[in-house]
Amino acid sequence: MKDYIVERAIDIAQYVLANKSTVREAAYAFCVSKSTAHKDLAERLPEIDRQLYEQVAEVLQDNWDERYIRGGEATKQKYKGSRIKIQRI
C-alpha cells in the first residue's frame, strides 16, 4: 500500500474519532469520495492499525444506529413549513 494512502486512512480515522463524524462528513473534509473514505476506514485501516480501527468502528456503529433518527429529523424539518392550508368555503 502506498504511503499517501496509509497516511490518508489514519488521518480520516483520527478525524472521525475527534469529531464523531459520519463517513460522508469525513469524506467531504478530506475531499475524497464517500466510497474512498469508507474503503480507507473499513478495509485498509484494520491492516494499518487494528486498535484505531476498533475505536473508529464504534463511532461508525453509533452513526449507523442513529441514522434513521437523523433521517426522520431531516424529513420533519423539510416538511415543517410546507403544509398546505385548505380553506373551507
Buried (B, 14 or more C-beta within 10 A) or exposed (E): EEEEBBEBBBBBBBBBBEEEBBBEBBBBBBEBEBEBBBBBBBEBBBEBBEEBBEBBBEBBEEBEEEEEEEEEEEEEEEEEEEEEEEEEE
